Amino acid sequence: MEAVLRLLEMDEVVDFVRRVGGEHGVDVLRIMAEAGEPVTDEYIAGFLGVKVTVVRTVLNRFHFWGIVDYHKERDPDTGWYTYTWFIRMSRLREALLEEVSEREREVLEKLDELESYMFFECPEGHERVTFEVAMELNFACPVCGKPLKAVDVEKEKRELQEKLRELAKIKAILRS
Ligand SMILES: [Zn+2]
């Protein structure tokens, strides 16, 4: 479970968990990893200071992805069922590896594009176009009319390479 805590320090993992589990996804997963044993939704809700229904929604979303599961036990006195939830590490690992591979492909594609073309963009972020298209537009943003500026390719390349290093780190943790 320590691996989960290390993974949750990575931006890319945080994005993924948030996308899958929603706003409280990261906190729920962290509490489960820190507990190190199956816990009830009430336990998680208590830690987070939110309603149990909020936690249940997150758990259901994770469950849909198979990255958490539960044990169901019936209290012989009250007849009530208790659900204790735990992280399915193998499935979490699988889902993250898929995610990381996909992100790597995207980043490599972007790097390749940056190597192959010159890009121009609106300072307000409306448009990003190749040199040819920028010429057709007379270097004016079609949305706001501001002059299009050459993209700082080197800076973007450095950022993408940094992203690749982060993805490689995640993979290393997943395989450890
Ligand atoms: Zn613009």
Residues whose N, C-alpha, C, O or C-beta is under 5 A from the ligand:
A	BS01	ZN	C122 E124 H126 C141 V143 C144 G145
